[in-house]
Amino acid sequence: MTMRLSRTKFIVLFLAFSFAFVFGTVLILNQPPLSFFGTESQGAWRSTVSTFVSPIKIVLLGPLFPVLKFLHRDPDTPPPFFIATFAFYWSILALALHHVYRRIRP
């Protein structure tokens, strides 16, 4: 018995886990939002974990790097702009992953 995940539910779950991942790397690992690898100011374990999660962060935030740099130019950019940008890109990424998943497992 296989459980089929609807496209909408998959996108909602993907967005929720993506936001949790990004906020976790910023809050728990004490990593700057636009940094992909560990920094010197982190402890040894935080730097090691940052190195392990960096490929995921590159996929989730790498293509958004120019947009994020542009939005960070203005220090008063409202957070909804960042959230909308993340949600738009991650929805497209989730649709592509869901399509590939459906092709592999009919």
Contacts in CASP RR format, 6 or more apart in sequence:
PFRMAT RR
TARGET T0000
AUTHOR 0000-0000-0000
METHOD contacts of the structure
MODEL  1
MTMRLSRTKFIVLFLAFSFAFVFGTVLILNQPPLSFFGTESQGAWRSTVS
TFVSPIKIVLLGPLFPVLKFLHRDPDTPPPFFIATFAFYWSILALALHHV
YRRIRP
2 105 0 8 1.000
5 13 0 8 1.000
5 98 0 8 1.000
7 95 0 8 1.000
7 98 0 8 1.000
10 94 0 8 1.000
10 97 0 8 1.000
10 98 0 8 1.000
10 101 0 8 1.000
11 91 0 8 1.000
11 94 0 8 1.000
11 95 0 8 1.000
11 98 0 8 1.000
14 90 0 8 1.000
14 91 0 8 1.000
14 93 0 8 1.000
14 94 0 8 1.000
14 97 0 8 1.000
15 87 0 8 1.000
15 90 0 8 1.000
15 91 0 8 1.000
15 94 0 8 1.000
18 60 0 8 1.000
18 86 0 8 1.000
18 90 0 8 1.000
19 86 0 8 1.000
21 53 0 8 1.000
21 56 0 8 1.000
21 57 0 8 1.000
21 60 0 8 1.000
22 33 0 8 1.000
22 57 0 8 1.000
22 60 0 8 1.000
22 61 0 8 1.000
22 86 0 8 1.000
25 31 0 8 1.000
25 50 0 8 1.000
25 53 0 8 1.000
25 57 0 8 1.000
26 32 0 8 1.000
26 33 0 8 1.000
29 38 0 8 1.000
29 42 0 8 1.000
29 46 0 8 1.000
29 49 0 8 1.000
29 50 0 8 1.000
29 53 0 8 1.000
30 41 0 8 1.000
30 42 0 8 1.000
30 46 0 8 1.000
31 38 0 8 1.000
31 39 0 8 1.000
31 42 0 8 1.000
31 46 0 8 1.000
31 50 0 8 1.000
32 39 0 8 1.000
33 68 0 8 1.000
34 61 0 8 1.000
34 65 0 8 1.000
34 68 0 8 1.000
34 69 0 8 1.000
34 72 0 8 1.000
36 54 0 8 1.000
36 57 0 8 1.000
36 58 0 8 1.000
36 61 0 8 1.000
36 62 0 8 1.000
37 50 0 8 1.000
37 51 0 8 1.000
37 54 0 8 1.000
38 46 0 8 1.000
38 47 0 8 1.000
38 50 0 8 1.000
38 51 0 8 1.000
38 54 0 8 1.000
39 47 0 8 1.000
39 50 0 8 1.000
42 50 0 8 1.000
59 93 0 8 1.000
60 90 0 8 1.000
60 93 0 8 1.000
61 68 0 8 1.000
63 89 0 8 1.000
64 85 0 8 1.000
64 86 0 8 1.000
64 89 0 8 1.000
67 85 0 8 1.000
68 82 0 8 1.000
68 85 0 8 1.000
71 77 0 8 1.000
71 81 0 8 1.000
71 82 0 8 1.000
71 85 0 8 1.000
END
